Amino acid sequence: MIPRWATDALPGVGLPAPSHVCLVVPDREEAIRELTPVFGDWVRMVPREGGTHIVTAAGRTTVRLTVAWSLAGPVHVELIEGLEGTVWQPRPNGYLHHIGYRVDDLNAISERLVAAGMTVEVTRWQASGRPLGFAYHTVPLGLRVELSEQGPPNNLRELWERR
């Protein structure tokens, strides 16, 4: 049983309870082997055809993300294999990258985080300049928060059963 305080929205900007935590790891498959005894089964996501088009303060780029999600929840674990020269910078050992929140209105909540002093660090690129799909927000302290309209996928169980 999850206590009520763990599922209530955060009062400041109206964030729901976290949907996931993300670890950046040097090797996705090795991390899955190491973490399966703790977190159980994993769903390996197929990278987007043509990559993921993102925008950061440095400009636009395309990345090929290698991702897996723990099947167990309600707070899932996301693994992203590190990529040199990106926000997912690899390190010799995995590290906590962000806390993720699934939201219904990415732009509205993103604006609230910015008003509360957070900076948009990276998002998928679109011509309007507004976040699309997901956005990472940071504070100088180093905390990174992801807002996502998509993840963790609602169909993790279905994806796992199709493997």
Residue pairs with C-beta under 8 A, 6 or more apart in sequence:
2 74
6 17
7 17
8 17
9 15
9 16
9 17
10 16
12 116
13 109
13 112
13 113
13 116
14 109
14 112
15 101
15 103
15 109
15 145
16 101
16 102
16 103
17 74
17 75
17 101
18 75
18 99
18 100
18 101
19 74
19 75
19 76
19 100
19 101
19 102
19 148
19 151
19 152
20 69
20 75
20 76
20 77
20 78
20 99
20 100
20 151
20 152
21 75
21 76
21 77
21 78
21 96
21 98
21 99
21 100
22 77
22 78
22 79
22 80
22 96
22 97
22 98
22 99
22 100
22 146
23 31
23 77
23 78
23 79
23 80
23 94
23 95
23 96
23 97
24 80
24 81
24 82
24 88
24 89
24 90
24 91
24 94
24 95
24 97
25 31
25 79
25 80
25 81
25 82
25 94
26 81
26 82
26 90
26 91
26 92
26 93
26 94
27 81
28 44
28 66
28 67
28 68
28 79
28 80
28 81
31 68
31 79
31 94
32 42
32 44
32 68
32 79
35 42
35 70
35 77
35 79
36 42
39 70
39 72
39 77
40 70
40 71
40 72
41 70
41 71
41 72
41 160
42 68
42 69
42 70
42 71
42 79
42 160
43 68
43 69
43 71
43 153
43 156
43 159
43 160
43 163
44 67
44 68
44 163
45 65
45 67
45 68
45 69
45 153
47 64
47 65
47 66
47 67
48 64
48 65
50 62
51 62
51 63
51 64
51 65
52 62
52 63
52 64
52 65
52 124
53 60
53 61
53 62
53 124
53 125
54 60
54 61
54 62
54 63
54 122
54 123
54 124
54 125
55 61
55 122
55 123
55 124
55 125
55 129
56 87
56 121
56 122
57 121
60 125
61 86
63 83
63 86
63 88
64 83
65 80
65 81
65 83
65 88
66 80
66 81
67 78
67 79
67 80
67 81
68 78
68 79
69 76
69 77
69 78
69 79
69 151
69 152
69 153
69 156
70 76
70 77
70 78
71 156
71 157
71 160
73 152
73 156
76 152
76 156
78 100
78 151
78 152
79 94
80 88
80 97
81 88
81 90
82 88
82 89
82 90
82 91
83 89
83 90
84 90
87 121
87 122
87 136
88 97
97 144
98 136
98 144
98 145
98 146
99 143
99 144
99 145
99 146
100 145
100 146
100 147
100 148
100 151
100 152
101 109
101 145
101 146
101 147
101 148
102 148
102 149
102 150
102 151
102 152
103 109
103 147
103 148
103 149
104 149
106 131
106 132
106 133
106 134
106 135
106 147
106 148
106 149
107 130
107 131
109 147
110 120
110 130
110 131
110 135
110 137
110 147
113 137
113 145
113 147
114 120
114 137
117 139
118 137
118 138
118 139
118 145
119 137
119 138
119 139
120 131
120 135
120 136
120 137
121 135
121 136
121 137
121 138
121 144
122 135
122 136
123 131
123 132
123 133
123 134
123 135
123 136
124 131
124 132
124 133
124 134
125 132
126 132
131 147
133 148
133 149
133 150
134 146
134 147
134 148
134 149
134 150
134 151
135 146
135 147
136 144
136 145
136 146
137 144
137 145
137 146
137 147
138 144
138 145
153 159
